[in-house]
Amino acid sequence: MCALGSAGGRYVRCRAYDLGALVDVIVQRRYDADKGFDMEYFVYCRDRPGSRALRSDLAEAHWSFMDQYAEAMIARGPTLTVDEMTATGSMHIVNLPDSDAARVFVFDEPNYKAGVYSEVLVRRWSNMLGRTMWDFTGSIADYRRFLVIGHGKPGVTDARNDLHAENARYVDAGGYRDRLIACGPLLSDDGSEWMGTATMVELPDLVAAEAMLMHSPYARAGLYDSVEVHTWRFGGRPKN
């Protein structure tokens, strides 16, 4: 799916009620012999300033909506201010049958419908680790968790493919492999073009998270148009 409410991978501000009208998505389905039609989508919603109370009021409605997707969820959770006291956005990675299902996931979600979000990004994604965030083991006390989004430049798919093996070696040599919670490329509507990367990772601090992406072969080759690093935590309905 394309970047909803964005242009060229960069966010643009838009009102919640007119965002859906901007989207006309046609995607090729990928058939999996075991699962049937199956696509992975990365969704990041940036909170509108001043929406903290509204988000809080809608917490139960949001969790109830997401309960429908429990079996399809790969990763989820809020991005946070540096002090981790206030949510700044909401991230979900989910398996869905097709683009129509993705539209329902985004536009029927209670926070979106109520205007909590100012910006929404949706991209096809590919699960490079083949697991969910709940499969992550080896958490280290006092380490922090981050969502790192690298927005790729247009037309660099071939260059990225040429660097793929080198980037994998960089991840191993840097000791990042065991710190990855979920990671994978952001993809075009039909899955053929590389649009960037989205990674959830546990590292000592923000500086380490920034360095992980900025020192990567992709970044050194100038493949990213922009990079976002967010403090992040596991999400979901709190357990009693």
C-alpha positions as CSV (number, residue, x, y, z in Angstrom):
1,M,0.0,0.0,0.0
2,C,1.2,3.5,-0.7
3,A,2.1,6.0,2.0
4,L,-1.3,7.2,3.2
5,G,-1.3,11.0,3.8
6,S,2.3,11.3,2.5
7,A,4.2,12.3,-0.6
8,G,7.4,10.6,-1.6
9,G,7.7,9.0,1.8
10,R,7.6,12.4,3.6
11,Y,4.7,13.1,5.9
12,V,2.2,15.8,5.1
13,R,-0.5,17.0,7.4
14,C,-4.1,16.2,6.6
15,R,-7.4,16.1,8.3
16,A,-8.7,12.7,9.4
17,Y,-12.0,13.0,7.5
18,D,-10.4,13.6,4.1
19,L,-7.5,11.3,4.3
20,G,-9.4,8.3,3.1
21,A,-10.5,10.1,0.0
22,L,-6.9,10.5,-1.1
23,V,-6.2,6.8,-1.2
24,D,-6.7,4.7,-4.4
25,V,-4.8,1.6,-3.9
26,I,-4.3,-1.3,-6.3
27,V,-1.9,-4.0,-5.2
28,Q,-0.9,-7.4,-6.5
29,R,-1.6,-10.1,-4.1
30,R,1.1,-12.5,-3.2
31,Y,-0.1,-16.1,-2.8
32,D,1.3,-18.3,-0.1
33,A,0.5,-22.0,-0.4
34,D,0.2,-22.5,3.3
35,K,-1.5,-19.2,4.3
36,G,-3.4,-18.3,1.1
37,F,-3.4,-14.6,0.3
38,D,-1.1,-12.9,2.7
39,M,0.6,-9.5,2.9
40,E,2.4,-7.7,5.7
41,Y,1.8,-4.1,6.3
42,F,3.7,-1.5,8.4
43,V,1.4,1.2,9.9
44,Y,2.7,4.3,11.8
45,C,0.3,6.9,13.0
46,R,1.7,10.1,14.4
47,D,-0.4,11.7,17.2
48,R,-1.9,15.1,16.7
49,P,-0.6,17.7,19.3
50,G,-3.0,18.0,22.2
51,S,-4.7,14.6,21.6
52,R,-3.3,12.9,24.8
53,A,-6.6,13.0,26.7
54,L,-8.6,11.8,23.7
55,R,-6.2,8.9,23.2
56,S,-6.6,8.0,26.9
57,D,-10.4,8.1,26.6
58,L,-10.3,5.8,23.6
59,A,-7.9,3.2,25.0
60,E,-10.4,0.5,25.6
61,A,-12.0,1.0,22.2
62,H,-8.6,0.9,20.5
63,W,-7.7,-2.4,22.3
64,S,-11.1,-3.9,21.5
65,F,-10.6,-3.1,17.8
66,M,-7.1,-4.6,17.8
67,D,-8.3,-7.7,19.6
68,Q,-9.8,-8.7,16.2
69,Y,-6.3,-8.8,14.7
70,A,-4.5,-10.6,17.6
71,E,-3.5,-13.7,15.5
72,A,-2.3,-11.5,12.6
73,M,-0.2,-9.1,14.6
74,I,3.6,-9.1,14.1
75,A,4.5,-6.1,16.3
76,R,2.7,-3.2,17.9
77,G,3.2,-0.4,20.4
78,P,3.4,3.3,21.0
79,T,6.2,5.7,20.2
80,L,7.0,7.9,23.2
81,T,8.6,11.1,24.3
82,V,12.2,10.8,25.4
83,D,11.1,10.5,29.1
84,E,8.7,7.8,28.0
85,M,5.8,9.6,29.7
86,T,3.7,10.6,26.7
87,A,2.7,8.7,23.6
88,T,3.7,10.4,20.3
89,G,2.3,7.8,17.9
90,S,1.2,4.3,17.3
91,M,2.9,1.5,15.3
92,H,1.5,-1.8,14.1
93,I,2.8,-4.5,11.8
94,V,0.1,-6.9,10.7
95,N,-0.6,-9.7,8.3
96,L,-3.7,-8.9,6.1
97,P,-5.3,-10.5,3.1
98,D,-5.1,-7.5,0.8
99,S,-5.2,-3.7,0.5
100,D,-9.0,-3.5,1.2
101,A,-8.3,-5.2,4.6
102,A,-5.5,-2.7,5.2
103,R,-7.8,0.2,4.6
104,V,-10.3,-1.2,7.1
105,F,-7.5,-1.7,9.6
106,V,-6.4,1.9,9.3
107,F,-9.6,3.9,8.7
108,D,-12.0,2.0,11.0
109,E,-9.6,2.2,14.0
110,P,-11.2,4.3,16.8
111,N,-8.2,6.6,17.3
112,Y,-8.1,7.4,13.6
113,K,-11.8,8.0,13.4
114,A,-11.8,10.3,16.4
115,G,-8.9,12.5,15.1
116,V,-6.1,11.4,17.5
117,Y,-3.6,11.2,14.6
118,S,-2.3,14.0,12.4
119,E,-0.3,11.8,10.0
120,V,-0.5,8.2,8.9
121,L,2.1,6.1,7.0
122,V,1.2,2.7,5.5
123,R,3.7,0.6,3.5
124,R,4.0,-3.0,2.4
125,W,6.6,-4.7,4.6
126,S,8.5,-8.0,4.7
127,N,9.3,-9.9,7.8
128,M,13.0,-10.6,7.6
129,L,13.2,-12.3,10.9
130,G,10.2,-14.5,10.3
131,R,8.8,-14.0,13.8
132,T,6.7,-11.7,16.0
133,M,7.9,-9.3,18.6
134,W,6.7,-11.7,21.3
135,D,9.3,-14.2,20.1
136,F,12.1,-11.7,21.0
137,T,14.3,-13.1,23.8
138,G,17.4,-11.9,25.6
139,S,16.2,-8.5,26.8
140,I,18.8,-6.7,28.7
141,A,18.0,-4.7,31.9
142,D,18.4,-0.9,31.4
143,Y,18.4,-1.2,27.6
144,R,15.7,0.8,25.8
145,R,13.6,-0.1,22.8
146,F,13.3,2.0,19.6
147,L,11.5,2.2,16.3
148,V,13.8,3.2,13.5
149,I,12.3,4.2,10.2
150,G,14.5,4.9,7.2
151,H,12.6,6.5,4.3
152,G,14.3,5.4,1.1
153,K,15.0,7.6,-1.9
154,P,13.1,6.9,-5.1
155,G,14.7,4.7,-7.6
156,V,17.4,3.0,-5.5
157,T,16.1,-0.5,-5.4
158,D,18.9,-1.9,-7.5
159,A,21.5,-0.1,-5.4
160,R,19.9,-1.5,-2.2
161,N,19.9,-5.0,-3.7
162,D,23.6,-4.8,-4.5
163,L,24.3,-3.8,-0.8
164,H,22.0,-6.4,0.8
165,A,24.6,-8.9,1.6
166,E,27.0,-6.2,2.9
167,N,24.3,-4.9,5.1
168,A,23.6,-8.3,6.6
169,R,27.3,-8.6,7.4
170,Y,27.2,-5.2,9.0
171,V,24.3,-6.3,11.3
172,D,26.2,-9.4,12.4
173,A,29.6,-7.7,12.8
174,G,28.0,-4.9,14.8
175,G,26.3,-7.2,17.3
176,Y,22.9,-6.0,16.2
177,R,21.4,-9.4,15.2
178,D,20.5,-10.4,18.7
179,R,19.1,-7.0,19.5
180,L,16.6,-6.9,16.7
181,I,13.0,-7.3,17.7
182,A,11.5,-7.0,14.3
183,C,12.9,-5.7,11.0
184,G,12.3,-5.6,7.3
185,P,12.1,-3.5,4.2
186,L,9.3,-1.1,3.4
187,L,8.0,-1.9,-0.1
188,S,6.0,-0.3,-2.9
189,D,2.4,-1.3,-3.5
190,D,3.2,-4.3,-5.6
191,G,6.2,-5.3,-3.5
192,S,8.7,-4.8,-6.3
193,E,10.4,-1.5,-5.1
194,W,12.4,-0.9,-2.0
195,M,11.0,2.1,-0.1
196,G,13.1,2.0,3.1
197,T,13.4,0.1,6.3
198,A,11.5,-0.3,9.5
199,T,13.3,-1.8,12.5
200,M,12.3,-2.3,16.2
201,V,15.5,-2.8,18.3
202,E,16.7,-2.9,21.9
203,L,19.9,-1.0,22.5
204,P,21.6,1.0,25.3
205,D,20.4,4.4,24.3
206,L,19.1,6.7,21.6
207,V,22.7,7.5,20.3
208,A,23.2,3.7,19.7
209,A,19.9,3.4,17.9
210,E,20.8,6.4,15.6
211,A,24.3,5.0,14.9
212,M,22.9,1.6,14.0
213,L,21.1,2.9,10.9
214,M,23.3,5.9,10.0
215,H,26.5,3.8,9.9
216,S,24.8,1.0,7.8
217,P,25.9,0.4,4.2
218,Y,22.5,1.7,3.0
219,A,22.9,5.0,4.8
220,R,26.6,5.4,3.8
221,A,25.6,4.9,0.2
222,G,23.0,7.7,0.5
223,L,19.9,5.5,0.0
224,Y,17.8,7.2,2.7
225,D,16.0,10.4,2.1
226,S,15.3,10.8,5.9
227,V,15.5,8.8,9.1
228,E,13.3,8.8,12.2
229,V,14.3,7.3,15.5
230,H,11.5,7.0,18.1
231,T,11.5,5.7,21.7
232,W,9.1,2.8,21.6
233,R,7.7,0.0,23.8
234,F,5.7,-3.1,23.4
235,G,2.0,-2.4,23.1
236,G,-1.2,-4.2,23.6
237,R,-3.9,-4.5,26.2
238,P,-2.4,-4.4,29.7
239,K,-2.4,-7.7,31.5
240,N,-4.2,-7.7,34.8
